[in-house]
Amino acid sequence: MITKQIEIEELVKILPEAVAYLSEKGIRCLICGEPIWGTLENAALEKGFNEDDINKFVEELNQKLMCKSV
């Protein structure tokens, strides 16, 4: 299960599709190689997202993870 406290590195390991999803949201340039450290929450807060936005990201990423597992 994905939480807002998941480390970005771990998120990308368990759900590679997260790279495109986060890039669409404007969270880091994962594809062009910018190093990512910290949690999903920290990365989102750095880009100006609020807690409601972050909770929505977590929900949508968990939906993607569940679809992948089926």
N, C-alpha and C positions, 0 to 999 in steps of 0.2 A: 504494500500500500504506500502511496506517495503522500507525504505531508509537506507542509511549508518549510519544515526543518531539514528536508532531505538535501544532502550535498549535491551540487550540480553534477559533479563527476559521477556519483552513484545514479542519479536520475538518468543520465545519458547511457549508462551501462545497461540499466534495466528497460529503458524505453528510448531507443535511438531516435524515434520519431519526435522526441521532445526538442531536438535541435531545431527542426523546421518550425515547430509550434512556437517556441520561445523567440526565434528570430522574427516571426510574423508579429509578435507582440512588442518587438523592439527591445527585447532583453538580450543584451550582449550580441556580439557578432561571432557566434560559435563556429560558423562555417568558415570564416576567414581567419580563424586561428587565435583570436584574442583569448588569453588565458582566463579561465573561470575558477574562482575560489569562493568558497562560502556556500550558503544555502540558497534555495530557491527564493525564500523570503528576502534575504539580503540583496540578491540580484534584482528582484522586482522593486524593492524599496529604493535602491540606487537609481532606478529609472523613473521614479516618481509615482509608482503605483501604490494604492492604499490597501488596507487589509481586506476589504470586500473584493477588490480585483484579485488579490493573491489567493483568497479562498476559491474564487471562480477558476483560476488557473489550476489549483490543486484538484478541484472537482473534474474539470475537463481532462486533465492528464490522467487521473484515475480511470475515467471512462475509456480513454485510449488504451490504457494498460489492460483493462478488463476485456476489451474487444480483441486485443492481441492474444490473450490467454484462452479465448474460446476456440 
